[in-house]
């Protein structure tokens, strides 16, 4: 009987770091590789500078993977010190895969010299609604301290550790929200805004979905985080000045938030949203709504590489459903297809100027 799985053997050759006793790990977008946990699966050392691991995977799997020495701070980089992009393999048959690692991020990675602009941190914020504490990171626009009479729109964002600083970002690549927002504000392309990032937790998948925990996370944002920000910063608190944005599962929960709390949020940026989650439940949810809330702006996008291409019909279906529910293309709704985009921080960083301009463009 034909096997429906294939044996993939990874053979890794990598630089030896003097006095380094850390193992080499493999991680990727499949549970057999730890679902992107950087320290889950260690390879077996077979010689100096050589490691090996065999994994059984379903045939047809579109595998993406990376190598680390146990954390994202020690992941592999290419020769110029930039982070290695996701390695890819379409699993079809038994295969030996030889991989050469050029170097490690903690040795060569050239991170940014600080965050552009002023950032304030609210550490270890707890909530009776949620199990885990988290940090809240607040980025203030240019001139915030110099213009004490001015109040600002607010953009709330999920996965806050990925927004401003590569030292905390997933895979060492941040969105560059500080640089992009600063540039657009100074050029007069968008309003000066405050950006509030909520870092994720081990409950991320449940918090960013329409689950009981997810509904509690949304209440946490509405009932606890927003009042905190409105009290401590000079915000424009009304719904027409309040937006939410995220990618992947963060894009999904942003979509739910604008439907469930339209009195709080009037703008949503949904990048590469995980529309497939819980058997595409978001489509049933939106279909059950009489219409989109009044006076909203919704930005949706996706890429054309890897899983982004696979789920392209879902993104187009979401666009069409939102139009059916009352969104006017170019006015209430913006849809963007990035043919070079994959499911990564690098892609979202490259195109985040688009939702910023649609949601906060001067004159919008």
VMD Tcl script that draws the C-alpha trace (Angstrom):
set ca {
  {0.00 0.00 0.00}
  {1.48 3.38 -1.01}
  {2.69 5.55 1.85}
  {1.09 8.96 2.30}
  {4.14 10.29 4.11}
  {7.75 10.90 3.13}
  {10.97 10.70 5.15}
  {12.88 13.97 4.96}
  {16.44 13.91 6.25}
  {17.96 17.30 6.99}
  {21.76 17.45 6.81}
  {23.10 20.75 8.06}
  {26.56 22.20 7.74}
  {27.19 25.35 9.79}
  {30.01 27.42 11.25}
  {31.39 26.24 14.57}
  {31.26 28.92 17.25}
  {34.18 28.75 19.66}
  {33.14 27.72 23.17}
  {29.53 27.41 22.00}
  {27.81 24.41 23.59}
  {24.38 25.21 22.13}
  {22.72 22.68 19.88}
  {21.40 23.46 16.41}
  {17.62 23.45 16.11}
  {15.19 23.29 13.20}
  {11.78 24.94 13.28}
  {9.03 25.56 10.77}
  {5.38 25.86 9.85}
  {4.49 22.23 10.73}
  {3.94 20.58 14.11}
  {6.68 18.08 13.26}
  {9.08 21.04 13.33}
  {7.58 22.79 16.34}
  {5.27 25.35 14.70}
  {7.99 28.01 14.70}
  {9.17 27.40 18.26}
  {12.92 28.03 17.90}
  {14.07 25.54 20.55}
  {11.73 22.56 20.12}
  {13.64 20.14 17.86}
  {17.41 19.78 18.19}
  {19.37 18.15 15.39}
  {21.84 15.35 16.12}
  {25.49 16.32 15.90}
  {27.28 13.89 13.60}
  {30.64 15.68 13.29}
  {32.20 19.07 13.93}
  {30.08 21.59 12.08}
  {27.56 18.96 10.91}
  {24.10 18.08 12.22}
  {21.31 15.79 11.03}
  {17.61 15.04 11.69}
  {15.02 12.80 10.05}
  {11.35 13.81 10.00}
  {8.26 12.02 8.64}
  {5.94 14.47 6.85}
  {2.70 14.12 4.87}
  {3.20 14.16 1.12}
  {2.02 17.43 -0.39}
  {3.17 19.50 2.59}
  {4.46 22.95 1.65}
  {7.13 23.17 4.28}
  {8.83 26.37 5.43}
  {11.68 26.13 7.92}
  {14.64 27.86 9.53}
  {17.62 26.93 11.68}
  {18.57 28.42 15.04}
  {20.81 27.72 18.02}
  {17.80 27.80 20.35}
  {16.31 31.29 20.01}
  {15.47 33.88 17.38}
  {18.45 35.91 18.60}
  {20.67 33.05 17.36}
  {18.94 32.18 14.07}
  {20.78 31.75 10.79}
  {21.73 34.74 8.64}
  {23.12 35.18 5.13}
  {26.56 36.51 4.32}
  {25.73 40.21 4.68}
  {24.22 39.66 8.12}
  {20.59 39.84 7.05}
  {18.18 37.24 8.40}
  {17.80 34.15 6.22}
  {14.35 33.99 4.63}
  {12.15 30.97 5.21}
  {13.62 27.93 3.47}
  {10.98 26.05 1.47}
  {10.36 22.46 0.47}
  {7.40 20.79 -1.23}
  {7.29 17.30 0.26}
  {6.72 14.66 -2.42}
  {9.00 11.71 -1.70}
  {11.79 10.53 0.59}
  {14.59 13.03 0.32}
  {17.91 14.05 1.83}
  {18.15 17.83 2.05}
  {21.59 19.39 2.39}
  {21.60 22.87 3.92}
  {24.54 25.23 4.34}
  {24.27 27.86 7.10}
  {26.40 30.94 6.43}
  {26.40 32.30 9.96}
  {24.31 33.09 13.04}
  {22.32 36.20 13.86}
  {23.96 36.93 17.23}
  {27.32 36.95 15.46}
  {26.53 39.00 12.36}
  {22.97 40.37 12.56}
  {23.01 44.12 11.98}
  {20.07 45.43 13.98}
  {18.80 48.99 13.99}
  {20.39 51.48 16.34}
  {17.41 52.14 18.53}
  {13.79 52.95 17.83}
  {12.93 56.08 15.86}
  {10.88 58.42 18.03}
  {9.61 58.20 21.57}
  {8.33 54.93 23.04}
  {6.83 54.31 26.46}
  {6.36 50.90 28.01}
  {3.65 49.57 30.31}
  {5.19 46.33 31.56}
  {3.47 43.15 32.70}
  {-0.09 44.40 32.37}
  {-2.56 41.97 33.93}
  {-6.29 41.51 33.47}
  {-8.93 39.51 35.35}
  {-10.23 38.53 31.90}
  {-7.04 36.82 30.74}
  {-4.53 34.28 32.02}
  {-1.30 35.90 30.84}
  {0.21 39.31 31.50}
  {1.71 41.28 28.63}
  {3.51 44.49 27.78}
  {1.85 47.47 26.14}
  {4.17 49.55 23.96}
  {3.13 53.11 23.11}
  {4.81 54.96 20.23}
  {4.29 58.72 20.22}
  {4.36 60.79 17.01}
  {6.94 63.49 16.21}
  {6.26 66.69 18.16}
  {4.11 65.03 20.83}
  {5.90 66.76 23.72}
  {6.33 70.05 21.88}
  {2.58 70.46 21.20}
  {0.85 69.81 24.54}
  {-2.46 71.14 23.25}
  {-2.70 68.59 20.43}
  {-4.65 65.34 20.62}
  {-4.07 62.37 18.33}
  {-5.87 59.44 16.64}
  {-4.82 56.03 17.95}
  {-3.91 52.81 16.13}
  {-4.06 49.69 18.32}
  {-1.97 46.78 17.04}
  {-1.56 43.11 17.95}
  {1.79 41.25 18.17}
  {3.27 44.45 19.58}
  {6.76 43.02 20.03}
  {7.09 42.83 16.24}
  {6.34 46.48 15.47}
  {9.36 48.60 16.35}
  {12.42 46.62 17.45}
  {14.17 43.68 15.72}
  {15.59 42.62 19.08}
  {12.11 41.53 20.17}
  {10.52 40.78 16.79}
  {9.70 37.32 15.49}
  {12.63 36.02 13.42}
  {14.52 39.26 14.10}
  {12.55 41.36 11.60}
  {10.27 44.12 12.81}
  {7.61 46.03 10.87}
  {9.49 49.33 11.11}
  {6.29 51.05 12.22}
  {8.39 53.78 13.82}
  {10.26 54.60 10.61}
  {7.28 54.25 8.29}
  {4.88 56.30 10.43}
  {7.51 58.99 11.01}
  {8.24 59.26 7.30}
  {4.57 59.45 6.29}
  {3.74 61.98 9.02}
  {6.65 64.26 8.10}
  {5.72 64.09 4.42}
  {2.13 65.04 5.25}
  {0.79 61.75 3.87}
  {-0.97 60.66 7.08}
  {-2.21 62.23 10.28}
  {0.12 62.22 13.26}
  {-1.01 59.16 15.22}
  {-0.25 57.29 18.42}
  {0.51 53.59 17.92}
  {-0.26 51.16 20.75}
  {1.19 47.66 20.48}
  {-0.02 44.80 22.66}
  {2.56 42.02 22.87}
  {1.27 38.51 22.32}
  {1.26 35.64 24.83}
  {1.33 31.80 24.78}
  {-2.47 32.01 24.33}
  {-2.10 33.97 21.08}
  {-4.05 31.59 18.85}
  {-7.07 31.57 21.15}
  {-6.85 35.26 22.01}
  {-6.81 36.29 18.36}
  {-9.79 34.12 17.33}
  {-13.52 34.17 17.96}
  {-13.28 31.92 21.02}
  {-14.27 32.54 24.63}
  {-10.68 33.57 25.32}
  {-10.71 35.70 22.17}
  {-13.87 37.51 23.23}
  {-12.19 38.20 26.58}
  {-9.12 39.56 24.78}
  {-11.35 41.89 22.76}
  {-13.07 43.03 25.96}
  {-9.62 43.58 27.51}
  {-8.75 45.91 24.65}
  {-12.03 47.80 24.85}
  {-12.64 47.87 28.60}
  {-9.10 48.10 29.98}
  {-6.45 49.03 27.41}
  {-8.29 51.83 25.63}
  {-9.36 53.58 28.88}
  {-5.74 53.34 30.09}
  {-4.41 54.91 26.91}
  {-7.10 57.61 26.81}
  {-6.33 58.52 30.43}
  {-2.55 58.67 30.17}
  {-2.08 60.08 26.65}
  {-3.59 62.92 24.64}
  {-5.85 60.87 22.40}
  {-8.85 61.63 20.25}
  {-10.98 58.92 21.89}
  {-14.03 58.79 19.64}
  {-14.55 55.90 17.22}
  {-13.79 57.91 14.09}
  {-10.23 58.39 15.39}
  {-9.65 54.82 16.61}
  {-8.25 51.95 14.53}
  {-7.04 48.40 15.04}
  {-4.56 46.46 12.92}
  {-2.68 43.19 12.75}
  {-1.44 40.39 10.52}
  {-2.24 36.69 10.26}
  {-4.30 35.88 13.38}
  {-3.92 39.55 14.34}
  {-5.62 40.48 11.09}
  {-8.43 38.06 11.87}
  {-9.14 39.47 15.32}
  {-9.01 43.01 13.91}
  {-11.82 42.07 11.53}
  {-13.90 40.69 14.38}
  {-13.27 43.79 16.50}
  {-14.68 46.21 13.96}
  {-17.89 44.17 13.73}
  {-18.27 43.40 17.44}
  {-17.24 46.81 18.78}
  {-18.19 49.36 16.09}
  {-18.81 51.97 18.79}
  {-15.07 51.78 19.61}
  {-13.32 51.10 16.29}
  {-14.13 52.62 12.91}
  {-10.99 51.46 11.06}
  {-9.35 48.06 10.68}
  {-6.17 46.96 8.95}
  {-6.19 43.21 8.24}
  {-2.95 42.00 6.65}
  {-2.75 38.37 5.49}
  {-5.57 37.44 7.87}
  {-5.90 33.79 8.88}
  {-9.32 33.42 7.29}
  {-9.12 29.61 7.31}
  {-9.17 29.49 11.12}
  {-11.86 27.26 12.65}
  {-13.01 26.09 9.23}
  {-13.45 29.62 7.82}
  {-15.79 30.61 10.65}
  {-15.28 34.30 9.95}
  {-17.22 33.98 6.69}
  {-20.24 32.59 8.52}
  {-19.90 35.34 11.11}
  {-19.85 38.17 8.54}
  {-22.62 36.51 6.51}
  {-24.80 36.56 9.62}
  {-24.42 40.35 9.94}
  {-27.06 42.52 8.35}
  {-24.40 44.89 7.03}
  {-21.00 46.30 7.83}
  {-21.11 48.92 10.60}
  {-21.72 52.51 9.53}
  {-18.82 54.74 8.53}
  {-15.99 52.24 8.67}
  {-12.78 51.72 6.74}
  {-11.46 48.20 6.26}
  {-8.13 47.36 4.62}
  {-7.43 43.75 3.59}
  {-4.47 42.29 1.72}
  {-2.49 39.16 0.97}
  {0.59 38.02 -0.90}
  {1.20 35.70 -3.83}
  {3.94 33.43 -2.46}
  {3.56 30.17 -0.49}
  {0.41 29.78 1.60}
  {-0.56 33.34 0.69}
  {-1.15 32.19 -2.89}
  {-2.90 29.02 -1.73}
  {-5.50 31.03 0.17}
  {-5.94 33.75 -2.47}
  {-9.55 32.64 -3.22}
  {-10.39 33.19 0.46}
  {-9.08 36.76 0.41}
  {-10.97 37.56 -2.75}
  {-14.04 35.95 -1.24}
  {-13.73 38.16 1.83}
  {-13.45 41.22 -0.39}
  {-16.60 40.25 -2.28}
  {-18.51 39.45 0.91}
  {-17.64 42.82 2.44}
  {-18.83 44.56 -0.72}
  {-22.03 42.53 -0.57}
  {-22.49 43.73 3.02}
  {-22.18 47.37 2.03}
  {-18.49 48.29 1.72}
  {-17.68 50.58 -1.18}
  {-14.35 49.76 -2.85}
  {-11.87 52.60 -2.52}
  {-14.04 54.39 0.03}
  {-14.88 51.95 2.82}
  {-12.75 49.08 1.59}
  {-9.23 48.72 0.25}
  {-8.01 45.38 -1.14}
  {-4.35 44.85 -1.99}
  {-2.64 41.91 -3.66}
  {1.14 41.84 -3.24}
  {2.39 39.27 -5.74}
  {5.85 39.21 -4.09}
  {4.44 38.93 -0.59}
  {4.73 35.90 1.65}
  {3.50 35.27 5.20}
  {6.26 37.14 7.02}
  {7.12 40.28 8.96}
  {9.35 41.33 6.08}
  {6.40 41.43 3.65}
  {4.10 43.22 6.09}
  {6.78 45.80 6.85}
  {7.22 46.48 3.13}
  {3.55 47.24 2.53}
  {2.30 48.61 5.88}
  {2.38 52.11 4.42}
  {-0.70 51.15 2.38}
  {-3.09 50.55 5.30}
  {-1.64 53.56 7.12}
  {-2.44 55.79 4.17}
  {-5.89 54.28 3.67}
  {-6.88 54.48 7.34}
  {-5.17 57.74 8.32}
  {-4.48 59.52 5.05}
  {-4.68 63.28 5.31}
  {-8.18 64.34 4.39}
  {-9.57 60.86 5.20}
}
mol new
graphics top color blue
foreach p $ca { graphics top sphere $p radius 0.5 }
foreach p [lrange $ca 0 end-1] q [lrange $ca 1 end] { graphics top cylinder $p $q radius 0.2 }
display resetview
